[in-house]
């Protein structure tokens, strides 16, 4: 269902695009790539320069390589466009340094915030990194059968309101894992 129409006339001023792609590699590992771009619908003067209308203010990338257990084996980040050029881009090697060895599903977001937020990272690349666990899960879902009938509780259950163990959706699609109506 789309959003309702806006309540007033408006003009586009800013466009942010975030794209995430998941790849299965021939060596059995997986690559997850994320890209963020910001553009303006007008010339954008900042203290370092004037960014022309439509040119990227930010065009930044991050890629991780993970194994089947969601361990980060390799990582890299880069910036094709940044408002403060080399000053922004100099932090990219830290993403490899700190992401390698992490597990996407065991304390990942907390560790990223501790190691790569504020002055210890690029706010835009760090924001991209926060999308990686969900993108990895969706990538794996393309290759793994829904395990509703297996002995293991499907990963997605109890991770959002629609798939709470007490919900009608779980009762309908995952009856084995339905826990009855919630009381209280």
Backbone as JSON Lines, residues from 0, in Angstrom:
{"i":0,"aa":"X","n":[0.85,-1.17,0.0],"ca":[0.0,0.0,0.0],"c":[0.9,1.24,0.0]}
{"i":1,"aa":"X","n":[0.72,2.13,-0.94],"ca":[1.57,3.33,-1.0],"c":[1.2,4.32,0.1]}
{"i":2,"aa":"X","n":[2.1,5.28,0.31],"ca":[1.81,6.36,1.25],"c":[0.65,7.19,0.74]}
{"i":3,"aa":"X","n":[-0.07,7.84,1.64],"ca":[-1.12,8.75,1.17],"c":[-0.47,9.96,0.48]}
{"i":4,"aa":"X","n":[-1.21,10.66,-0.38],"ca":[-0.63,11.83,-1.04],"c":[-0.19,12.86,0.0]}
{"i":5,"aa":"X","n":[0.87,13.64,-0.3],"ca":[1.3,14.68,0.64],"c":[0.2,15.71,0.83]}
{"i":6,"aa":"X","n":[0.21,16.36,1.98],"ca":[-0.85,17.32,2.3],"c":[-0.56,18.72,1.77]}
{"i":7,"aa":"X","n":[0.62,18.92,1.16],"ca":[0.97,20.23,0.59],"c":[1.88,20.02,-0.62]}
{"i":8,"aa":"X","n":[1.9,20.99,-1.51],"ca":[2.81,20.94,-2.65],"c":[4.24,20.98,-2.13]}
{"i":9,"aa":"X","n":[5.14,20.32,-2.83],"ca":[6.52,20.26,-2.35],"c":[7.5,20.15,-3.5]}
{"i":10,"aa":"X","n":[8.78,20.39,-3.21],"ca":[9.85,20.34,-4.19],"c":[10.95,19.43,-3.66]}
{"i":11,"aa":"X","n":[11.41,18.51,-4.49],"ca":[12.5,17.62,-4.08],"c":[13.77,18.43,-3.86]}
{"i":12,"aa":"X","n":[14.39,18.26,-2.71],"ca":[15.62,18.97,-2.37],"c":[16.81,18.03,-2.23]}
{"i":13,"aa":"X","n":[16.53,16.8,-1.82],"ca":[17.6,15.86,-1.51],"c":[17.15,14.45,-1.88]}
{"i":14,"aa":"X","n":[18.08,13.68,-2.43],"ca":[17.79,12.28,-2.77],"c":[18.89,11.41,-2.2]}
{"i":15,"aa":"X","n":[18.52,10.5,-1.33],"ca":[19.46,9.52,-0.79],"c":[19.04,8.16,-1.33]}
{"i":16,"aa":"X","n":[20.0,7.46,-1.89],"ca":[19.76,6.1,-2.37],"c":[20.69,5.15,-1.63]}
{"i":17,"aa":"X","n":[20.13,4.07,-1.16],"ca":[20.91,3.02,-0.52],"c":[20.63,1.74,-1.28]}
{"i":18,"aa":"X","n":[21.69,1.08,-1.69],"ca":[21.54,-0.17,-2.44],"c":[22.4,-1.23,-1.78]}
{"i":19,"aa":"X","n":[21.83,-2.41,-1.61],"ca":[22.56,-3.53,-1.05],"c":[22.43,-4.71,-1.99]}
{"i":20,"aa":"X","n":[23.54,-5.37,-2.26],"ca":[23.56,-6.53,-3.15],"c":[24.27,-7.67,-2.44]}
{"i":21,"aa":"X","n":[23.73,-8.88,-2.6],"ca":[24.34,-10.07,-2.03],"c":[24.77,-11.01,-3.14]}
{"i":22,"aa":"X","n":[25.97,-11.57,-3.0],"ca":[26.54,-12.44,-4.03],"c":[27.03,-13.74,-3.41]}
{"i":23,"aa":"X","n":[26.73,-14.84,-4.07],"ca":[27.3,-16.14,-3.7],"c":[28.57,-16.32,-4.52]}
{"i":24,"aa":"X","n":[29.65,-16.62,-3.85],"ca":[30.94,-16.76,-4.52],"c":[31.22,-18.23,-4.84]}
{"i":25,"aa":"X","n":[32.09,-18.47,-5.8],"ca":[32.41,-19.84,-6.18],"c":[33.2,-20.57,-5.1]}
{"i":26,"aa":"X","n":[33.81,-19.83,-4.17],"ca":[34.59,-20.47,-3.11],"c":[33.75,-20.82,-1.88]}
{"i":27,"aa":"X","n":[32.41,-20.66,-1.99],"ca":[31.52,-21.0,-0.88],"c":[31.25,-19.86,0.08]}
{"i":28,"aa":"X","n":[31.93,-18.76,-0.1],"ca":[31.69,-17.58,0.74],"c":[30.66,-16.69,0.06]}
{"i":29,"aa":"X","n":[30.36,-15.59,0.72],"ca":[29.35,-14.65,0.25],"c":[29.9,-13.24,0.34]}
{"i":30,"aa":"X","n":[29.58,-12.41,-0.64],"ca":[29.91,-10.99,-0.59],"c":[28.62,-10.2,-0.43]}
{"i":31,"aa":"X","n":[28.64,-9.24,0.48],"ca":[27.54,-8.31,0.65],"c":[28.11,-6.92,0.39]}
{"i":32,"aa":"X","n":[27.55,-6.23,-0.59],"ca":[27.99,-4.88,-0.95],"c":[26.88,-3.89,-0.67]}
{"i":33,"aa":"X","n":[27.28,-2.75,-0.15],"ca":[26.32,-1.68,0.13],"c":[26.87,-0.38,-0.43]}
{"i":34,"aa":"X","n":[25.96,0.45,-0.94],"ca":[26.35,1.74,-1.52],"c":[25.33,2.79,-1.09]}
{"i":35,"aa":"X","n":[25.82,3.95,-0.75],"ca":[24.96,5.07,-0.41],"c":[25.35,6.26,-1.29]}
{"i":36,"aa":"X","n":[24.34,6.9,-1.86],"ca":[24.58,8.12,-2.63],"c":[23.61,9.19,-2.17]}
{"i":37,"aa":"X","n":[24.11,10.39,-2.08],"ca":[23.3,11.57,-1.76],"c":[23.5,12.58,-2.87]}
{"i":38,"aa":"X","n":[22.41,13.11,-3.39],"ca":[22.47,14.18,-4.39],"c":[21.48,15.27,-4.0]}
{"i":39,"aa":"X","n":[21.72,16.45,-4.54],"ca":[20.83,17.59,-4.3],"c":[20.23,18.04,-5.62]}
{"i":40,"aa":"X","n":[19.07,18.66,-5.53],"ca":[18.37,19.19,-6.7],"c":[18.77,20.64,-6.99]}
{"i":41,"aa":"X","n":[19.9,21.04,-6.44],"ca":[20.38,22.41,-6.59],"c":[21.89,22.41,-6.33]}
{"i":42,"aa":"X","n":[22.57,23.45,-6.77],"ca":[23.98,23.59,-6.41],"c":[24.05,23.66,-4.88]}
{"i":43,"aa":"X","n":[25.03,22.98,-4.31],"ca":[25.1,22.84,-2.86],"c":[26.44,23.37,-2.35]}
{"i":44,"aa":"X","n":[26.45,24.6,-1.85],"ca":[27.72,25.14,-1.33],"c":[28.01,24.62,0.08]}
{"i":45,"aa":"X","n":[29.2,24.09,0.25],"ca":[29.66,23.7,1.58],"c":[31.02,24.36,1.78]}
{"i":46,"aa":"X","n":[31.59,24.26,2.95],"ca":[32.82,25.0,3.23],"c":[33.99,24.57,2.36]}
{"i":47,"aa":"X","n":[34.0,23.36,1.85],"ca":[35.12,22.88,1.05],"c":[34.97,23.13,-0.45]}
{"i":48,"aa":"X","n":[33.74,23.34,-0.92],"ca":[33.51,23.49,-2.37],"c":[32.02,23.71,-2.63]}
{"i":49,"aa":"X","n":[31.67,23.87,-3.88],"ca":[30.27,23.89,-4.3],"c":[30.03,22.61,-5.09]}
{"i":50,"aa":"X","n":[29.08,21.84,-4.64],"ca":[28.76,20.59,-5.33],"c":[27.62,20.89,-6.29]}
{"i":51,"aa":"X","n":[27.84,20.67,-7.6],"ca":[26.81,21.01,-8.59],"c":[25.55,20.17,-8.44]}
{"i":52,"aa":"X","n":[24.45,20.75,-8.84],"ca":[23.16,20.06,-8.85],"c":[23.31,18.69,-9.5]}
{"i":53,"aa":"X","n":[22.8,17.67,-8.85],"ca":[22.83,16.32,-9.4],"c":[24.11,15.55,-9.17]}
{"i":54,"aa":"X","n":[25.2,16.23,-8.83],"ca":[26.47,15.54,-8.55],"c":[26.39,14.93,-7.14]}
{"i":55,"aa":"X","n":[27.03,13.81,-6.92],"ca":[26.93,13.21,-5.59],"c":[27.67,14.0,-4.52]}
{"i":56,"aa":"X","n":[26.99,14.22,-3.43],"ca":[27.63,14.75,-2.23],"c":[28.38,13.6,-1.57]}
{"i":57,"aa":"X","n":[27.71,12.46,-1.5],"ca":[28.31,11.22,-1.0],"c":[28.08,10.13,-2.03]}
{"i":58,"aa":"X","n":[29.1,9.34,-2.27],"ca":[28.99,8.11,-3.05],"c":[29.97,7.15,-2.4]}
{"i":59,"aa":"X","n":[29.47,6.33,-1.51],"ca":[30.32,5.52,-0.65],"c":[29.9,4.06,-0.7]}
{"i":60,"aa":"X","n":[30.89,3.21,-0.53],"ca":[30.7,1.77,-0.66],"c":[31.29,1.03,0.54]}
{"i":61,"aa":"X","n":[30.74,-0.12,0.82],"ca":[31.36,-1.07,1.74],"c":[31.05,-2.47,1.23]}
{"i":62,"aa":"X","n":[32.03,-3.36,1.36],"ca":[31.83,-4.76,0.98],"c":[32.43,-5.64,2.07]}
{"i":63,"aa":"X","n":[31.69,-6.67,2.42],"ca":[32.23,-7.68,3.33],"c":[32.13,-9.04,2.65]}
{"i":64,"aa":"X","n":[33.04,-9.91,3.01],"ca":[32.99,-11.31,2.62],"c":[32.73,-12.09,3.89]}
{"i":65,"aa":"X","n":[31.72,-12.97,3.83],"ca":[31.33,-13.75,5.01],"c":[31.3,-15.23,4.67]}
{"i":66,"aa":"X","n":[31.38,-16.04,5.72],"ca":[31.23,-17.48,5.55],"c":[29.8,-17.89,5.92]}
{"i":67,"aa":"X","n":[29.53,-19.19,5.91],"ca":[28.18,-19.69,6.2],"c":[27.72,-19.39,7.63]}
{"i":68,"aa":"X","n":[28.67,-19.16,8.53],"ca":[28.33,-18.85,9.92],"c":[28.21,-17.35,10.17]}
{"i":69,"aa":"X","n":[28.28,-16.56,9.11],"ca":[28.14,-15.1,9.17],"c":[29.36,-14.41,9.78]}
{"i":70,"aa":"X","n":[30.5,-15.06,9.75],"ca":[31.75,-14.44,10.2],"c":[32.31,-13.57,9.09]}
{"i":71,"aa":"X","n":[32.76,-12.38,9.43],"ca":[33.34,-11.47,8.44],"c":[34.79,-11.88,8.21]}
{"i":72,"aa":"X","n":[35.08,-12.31,6.99],"ca":[36.41,-12.77,6.62],"c":[37.25,-11.67,5.98]}
{"i":73,"aa":"X","n":[36.57,-10.74,5.31],"ca":[37.27,-9.64,4.64],"c":[36.3,-8.46,4.58]}
{"i":74,"aa":"X","n":[36.84,-7.27,4.52],"ca":[36.01,-6.07,4.45],"c":[36.8,-4.96,3.79]}
{"i":75,"aa":"X","n":[36.09,-4.1,3.08],"ca":[36.71,-2.91,2.52],"c":[35.65,-1.83,2.37]}
{"i":76,"aa":"X","n":[36.1,-0.59,2.37],"ca":[35.22,0.56,2.2],"c":[35.91,1.53,1.27]}
{"i":77,"aa":"X","n":[35.12,2.3,0.55],"ca":[35.69,3.33,-0.33],"c":[34.69,4.44,-0.53]}
{"i":78,"aa":"X","n":[35.21,5.57,-0.95],"ca":[34.37,6.74,-1.23],"c":[34.73,7.28,-2.61]}
{"i":79,"aa":"X","n":[33.76,7.28,-3.51],"ca":[33.96,7.89,-4.82],"c":[33.66,9.37,-4.78]}
{"i":80,"aa":"X","n":[32.84,9.79,-3.83],"ca":[32.55,11.22,-3.63],"c":[32.33,11.44,-2.15]}
{"i":81,"aa":"X","n":[32.94,12.49,-1.64],"ca":[32.79,12.85,-0.22],"c":[32.96,14.36,-0.12]}
{"i":82,"aa":"X","n":[32.25,14.98,0.8],"ca":[32.29,16.44,0.87],"c":[33.67,17.01,1.21]}
{"i":83,"aa":"X","n":[34.46,16.27,1.96],"ca":[35.78,16.76,2.34],"c":[36.88,15.88,1.77]}
{"i":84,"aa":"X","n":[36.6,15.32,0.6],"ca":[37.56,14.56,-0.2],"c":[38.44,13.63,0.63]}
{"i":85,"aa":"X","n":[39.77,13.8,0.53],"ca":[40.7,12.87,1.18],"c":[40.53,12.84,2.69]}
{"i":86,"aa":"X","n":[40.06,13.91,3.28],"ca":[39.85,13.92,4.73],"c":[38.77,12.91,5.11]}
{"i":87,"aa":"X","n":[37.71,12.86,4.33],"ca":[36.65,11.86,4.56],"c":[37.16,10.46,4.23]}
{"i":88,"aa":"X","n":[37.87,10.35,3.14],"ca":[38.25,9.04,2.61],"c":[39.33,8.34,3.42]}
{"i":89,"aa":"X","n":[40.04,9.06,4.25],"ca":[41.17,8.46,4.98],"c":[40.75,7.42,6.02]}
{"i":90,"aa":"X","n":[39.5,7.39,6.39],"ca":[39.04,6.45,7.42],"c":[38.73,5.06,6.85]}
{"i":91,"aa":"X","n":[38.64,4.92,5.54],"ca":[38.22,3.66,4.91],"c":[38.98,2.43,5.4]}
{"i":92,"aa":"X","n":[40.32,2.47,5.55],"ca":[41.02,1.26,6.0],"c":[40.58,0.75,7.38]}
{"i":93,"aa":"X","n":[40.07,1.63,8.22],"ca":[39.63,1.19,9.55],"c":[38.45,0.23,9.48]}
{"i":94,"aa":"X","n":[37.67,0.3,8.42],"ca":[36.53,-0.61,8.3],"c":[37.01,-2.04,8.1]}
{"i":95,"aa":"X","n":[38.06,-2.23,7.34],"ca":[38.63,-3.56,7.2],"c":[39.23,-4.01,8.53]}
{"i":96,"aa":"X","n":[39.96,-3.12,9.15],"ca":[40.64,-3.42,10.42],"c":[39.66,-3.89,11.49]}
{"i":97,"aa":"X","n":[38.51,-3.22,11.6],"ca":[37.59,-3.52,12.7],"c":[36.48,-4.51,12.35]}
{"i":98,"aa":"X","n":[36.09,-4.63,11.1],"ca":[34.99,-5.53,10.75],"c":[35.43,-6.98,10.64]}
{"i":99,"aa":"X","n":[36.64,-7.21,10.14],"ca":[37.12,-8.58,9.98],"c":[37.18,-9.25,11.36]}
{"i":100,"aa":"X","n":[36.6,-10.44,11.42],"ca":[36.56,-11.2,12.67],"c":[35.23,-11.09,13.4]}
{"i":101,"aa":"X","n":[34.42,-10.1,13.05],"ca":[33.11,-9.97,13.69],"c":[32.14,-11.0,13.12]}
{"i":102,"aa":"X","n":[31.07,-11.25,13.85],"ca":[29.99,-12.11,13.37],"c":[28.75,-11.24,13.22]}
{"i":103,"aa":"X","n":[28.09,-11.33,12.07],"ca":[26.95,-10.45,11.78],"c":[25.79,-10.62,12.75]}
{"i":104,"aa":"X","n":[25.67,-11.78,13.39],"ca":[24.52,-12.03,14.26],"c":[24.86,-12.15,15.74]}
{"i":105,"aa":"X","n":[26.08,-11.84,16.1],"ca":[26.48,-11.92,17.51],"c":[27.15,-10.62,17.93]}
{"i":106,"aa":"X","n":[26.34,-9.66,18.35],"ca":[26.87,-8.4,18.86],"c":[27.43,-7.46,17.81]}
{"i":107,"aa":"X","n":[27.09,-7.7,16.55],"ca":[27.68,-6.93,15.46],"c":[27.39,-5.44,15.56]}
{"i":108,"aa":"X","n":[26.12,-5.07,15.63],"ca":[25.77,-3.64,15.61],"c":[26.35,-2.9,16.82]}
{"i":109,"aa":"X","n":[26.31,-3.53,17.96],"ca":[26.87,-2.91,19.16],"c":[28.38,-2.68,18.99]}
{"i":110,"aa":"X","n":[29.08,-3.69,18.49],"ca":[30.52,-3.57,18.3],"c":[30.85,-2.51,17.25]}
{"i":111,"aa":"X","n":[30.06,-2.44,16.19],"ca":[30.29,-1.41,15.17],"c":[30.13,-0.03,15.78]}
{"i":112,"aa":"X","n":[29.08,0.16,16.58],"ca":[28.88,1.46,17.24],"c":[30.05,1.81,18.14]}
{"i":113,"aa":"X","n":[30.57,0.83,18.86],"ca":[31.69,1.08,19.77],"c":[32.97,1.41,19.01]}
{"i":114,"aa":"X","n":[33.21,0.76,17.88],"ca":[34.49,0.89,17.18],"c":[34.49,1.92,16.06]}
{"i":115,"aa":"X","n":[33.33,2.18,15.44],"ca":[33.33,2.97,14.21],"c":[32.32,4.12,14.21]}
{"i":116,"aa":"X","n":[31.87,4.55,15.38],"ca":[30.93,5.67,15.39],"c":[31.66,6.95,15.81]}
{"i":117,"aa":"X","n":[30.97,8.06,15.62],"ca":[31.55,9.35,15.99],"c":[32.85,9.62,15.25]}
{"i":118,"aa":"X","n":[33.85,10.08,15.96],"ca":[35.13,10.45,15.32],"c":[35.95,9.24,14.91]}
{"i":119,"aa":"X","n":[35.48,8.03,15.21],"ca":[36.22,6.82,14.87],"c":[35.77,6.21,13.54]}
{"i":120,"aa":"X","n":[34.89,6.9,12.83],"ca":[34.43,6.37,11.56],"c":[33.78,7.44,10.72]}
{"i":121,"aa":"X","n":[33.24,7.04,9.6],"ca":[32.45,7.91,8.73],"c":[30.98,7.6,9.02]}
{"i":122,"aa":"X","n":[30.21,8.6,9.37],"ca":[28.81,8.34,9.75],"c":[28.04,7.65,8.63]}
{"i":123,"aa":"X","n":[28.35,7.97,7.38],"ca":[27.61,7.4,6.25],"c":[28.02,5.94,6.0]}
{"i":124,"aa":"X","n":[29.31,5.65,6.06],"ca":[29.74,4.27,5.87],"c":[29.28,3.41,7.05]}
{"i":125,"aa":"X","n":[29.36,3.95,8.26],"ca":[28.89,3.21,9.42],"c":[27.39,2.92,9.31]}
{"i":126,"aa":"X","n":[26.64,3.89,8.81],"ca":[25.2,3.66,8.59],"c":[25.0,2.5,7.61]}
{"i":127,"aa":"X","n":[25.78,2.46,6.54],"ca":[25.69,1.36,5.57],"c":[26.0,0.02,6.23]}
{"i":128,"aa":"X","n":[27.03,0.01,7.06],"ca":[27.45,-1.23,7.72],"c":[26.3,-1.81,8.55]}
{"i":129,"aa":"X","n":[25.48,-0.95,9.13],"ca":[24.37,-1.43,9.96],"c":[23.33,-2.21,9.16]}
{"i":130,"aa":"X","n":[23.27,-2.0,7.86],"ca":[22.35,-2.75,7.0],"c":[22.86,-4.15,6.66]}
{"i":131,"aa":"X","n":[24.13,-4.41,6.84],"ca":[24.74,-5.64,6.34],"c":[24.14,-6.93,6.92]}
{"i":132,"aa":"X","n":[23.84,-7.02,8.22],"ca":[23.26,-8.28,8.7],"c":[21.94,-8.64,8.02]}
{"i":133,"aa":"X","n":[21.07,-7.67,7.85],"ca":[19.78,-7.95,7.21],"c":[19.97,-8.32,5.74]}
{"i":134,"aa":"X","n":[20.88,-7.63,5.06],"ca":[21.15,-7.96,3.66],"c":[21.74,-9.36,3.55]}
{"i":135,"aa":"X","n":[22.59,-9.74,4.48],"ca":[23.16,-11.09,4.46],"c":[22.07,-12.13,4.68]}
{"i":136,"aa":"X","n":[21.19,-11.87,5.62],"ca":[20.08,-12.8,5.87],"c":[19.23,-12.97,4.62]}
{"i":137,"aa":"X","n":[18.89,-11.87,3.96],"ca":[18.09,-11.96,2.74],"c":[18.84,-12.68,1.63]}
{"i":138,"aa":"X","n":[20.15,-12.51,1.57],"ca":[20.96,-13.2,0.57],"c":[20.95,-14.7,0.84]}
{"i":139,"aa":"X","n":[21.14,-15.1,2.09],"ca":[21.11,-16.51,2.45],"c":[19.73,-17.1,2.21]}
{"i":140,"aa":"X","n":[18.68,-16.32,2.46],"ca":[17.32,-16.82,2.27],"c":[17.07,-17.24,0.83]}
{"i":141,"aa":"X","n":[17.8,-16.64,-0.09],"ca":[17.66,-17.0,-1.51],"c":[18.2,-18.4,-1.78]}
{"i":142,"aa":"X","n":[19.06,-18.88,-0.9],"ca":[19.76,-20.14,-1.15],"c":[19.37,-21.25,-0.18]}
{"i":143,"aa":"X","n":[18.61,-20.92,0.85],"ca":[18.26,-21.89,1.89],"c":[16.76,-22.1,1.88]}
{"i":144,"aa":"X","n":[16.35,-23.36,1.97],"ca":[14.92,-23.67,2.02],"c":[14.32,-23.14,3.32]}
{"i":145,"aa":"X","n":[13.07,-22.72,3.25],"ca":[12.33,-22.32,4.45],"c":[12.28,-23.55,5.36]}
{"i":146,"aa":"X","n":[12.67,-23.4,6.6],"ca":[12.79,-24.56,7.48],"c":[11.6,-24.72,8.41]}
{"i":147,"aa":"X","n":[10.4,-24.45,7.93],"ca":[9.2,-24.58,8.77],"c":[8.99,-26.01,9.25]}
{"i":148,"aa":"X","n":[9.43,-26.99,8.47],"ca":[9.2,-28.38,8.83],"c":[10.41,-29.06,9.46]}
{"i":149,"aa":"X","n":[11.5,-28.33,9.6],"ca":[12.69,-28.95,10.18],"c":[12.57,-28.96,11.7]}
{"i":150,"aa":"X","n":[13.54,-29.53,12.35],"ca":[13.54,-29.57,13.81],"c":[13.99,-28.26,14.43]}
{"i":151,"aa":"X","n":[14.48,-27.34,13.62],"ca":[14.97,-26.07,14.14],"c":[13.95,-24.96,13.9]}
{"i":152,"aa":"X","n":[13.78,-24.14,14.9],"ca":[12.87,-23.0,14.77],"c":[13.37,-22.09,13.65]}
{"i":153,"aa":"X","n":[12.5,-21.72,12.71],"ca":[12.92,-20.83,11.63],"c":[13.5,-19.52,12.18]}
{"i":154,"aa":"X","n":[14.59,-19.11,11.61],"ca":[15.33,-17.95,12.1],"c":[14.46,-16.7,12.22]}
{"i":155,"aa":"X","n":[13.57,-16.5,11.26],"ca":[12.81,-15.26,11.2],"c":[11.74,-15.12,12.29]}
{"i":156,"aa":"X","n":[11.4,-16.22,12.95],"ca":[10.34,-16.15,13.97],"c":[10.82,-15.37,15.19]}
{"i":157,"aa":"X","n":[9.92,-14.56,15.73],"ca":[10.16,-13.71,16.89],"c":[11.21,-12.62,16.63]}
{"i":158,"aa":"X","n":[11.34,-12.22,15.37],"ca":[12.25,-11.13,15.02],"c":[11.5,-9.89,14.53]}
{"i":159,"aa":"X","n":[10.17,-9.99,14.4],"ca":[9.34,-8.84,14.06],"c":[7.92,-9.12,14.55]}
{"i":160,"aa":"X","n":[7.08,-8.1,14.58],"ca":[5.74,-8.26,15.14],"c":[4.89,-9.25,14.36]}
{"i":161,"aa":"X","n":[5.04,-9.3,13.03],"ca":[4.21,-10.18,12.22],"c":[4.51,-11.66,12.47]}
{"i":162,"aa":"X","n":[5.77,-11.95,12.82],"ca":[6.16,-13.34,13.0],"c":[6.46,-13.68,14.46]}
{"i":163,"aa":"X","n":[5.78,-13.0,15.37],"ca":[5.84,-13.36,16.79],"c":[5.21,-14.74,16.95]}
{"i":164,"aa":"X","n":[5.74,-15.56,17.81],"ca":[5.26,-16.94,17.99],"c":[3.78,-17.03,18.33]}
{"i":165,"aa":"X","n":[3.19,-15.96,18.82],"ca":[1.77,-15.94,19.19],"c":[0.88,-15.35,18.08]}
{"i":166,"aa":"X","n":[1.45,-15.03,16.93],"ca":[0.69,-14.31,15.9],"c":[-0.1,-15.24,14.98]}
{"i":167,"aa":"X","n":[-1.09,-14.66,14.32],"ca":[-1.89,-15.4,13.34],"c":[-1.03,-15.86,12.17]}
{"i":168,"aa":"X","n":[-0.03,-15.05,11.79],"ca":[0.84,-15.43,10.68],"c":[1.6,-16.71,11.01]}
{"i":169,"aa":"X","n":[2.12,-16.8,12.22],"ca":[2.84,-18.02,12.61],"c":[1.87,-19.19,12.7]}
{"i":170,"aa":"X","n":[0.69,-18.96,13.22],"ca":[-0.32,-20.02,13.29],"c":[-0.61,-20.56,11.89]}
{"i":171,"aa":"X","n":[-0.68,-19.68,10.91],"ca":[-1.03,-20.08,9.54],"c":[0.15,-20.7,8.78]}
{"i":172,"aa":"X","n":[1.32,-20.07,8.84],"ca":[2.44,-20.48,8.0],"c":[3.46,-21.38,8.71]}
{"i":173,"aa":"X","n":[3.49,-21.33,10.03],"ca":[4.44,-22.12,10.81],"c":[3.71,-22.75,12.0]}
{"i":174,"aa":"X","n":[2.67,-23.55,11.76],"ca":[1.83,-24.04,12.86],"c":[2.62,-24.8,13.93]}
{"i":175,"aa":"X","n":[3.66,-25.48,13.52],"ca":[4.47,-26.23,14.49],"c":[5.06,-25.31,15.57]}
{"i":176,"aa":"X","n":[5.3,-24.06,15.2],"ca":[5.98,-23.12,16.1],"c":[5.01,-22.13,16.75]}
{"i":177,"aa":"X","n":[3.73,-22.29,16.49],"ca":[2.73,-21.4,17.07],"c":[2.6,-21.69,18.57]}
{"i":178,"aa":"X","n":[2.58,-20.65,19.39],"ca":[2.55,-20.8,20.84],"c":[1.23,-20.36,21.47]}
{"i":179,"aa":"X","n":[0.17,-20.3,20.69],"ca":[-1.14,-19.92,21.22],"c":[-1.25,-18.42,21.41]}
{"i":180,"aa":"X","n":[-2.47,-17.99,21.65],"ca":[-2.71,-16.56,21.82],"c":[-2.01,-16.06,23.07]}
{"i":181,"aa":"X","n":[-1.49,-14.87,22.93],"ca":[-0.8,-14.22,24.05],"c":[-1.83,-13.84,25.11]}
{"i":182,"aa":"X","n":[-1.5,-14.07,26.34],"ca":[-2.4,-13.68,27.43],"c":[-1.82,-12.46,28.14]}
{"i":183,"aa":"X","n":[-2.73,-11.62,28.59],"ca":[-2.32,-10.45,29.36],"c":[-1.92,-9.32,28.61]}
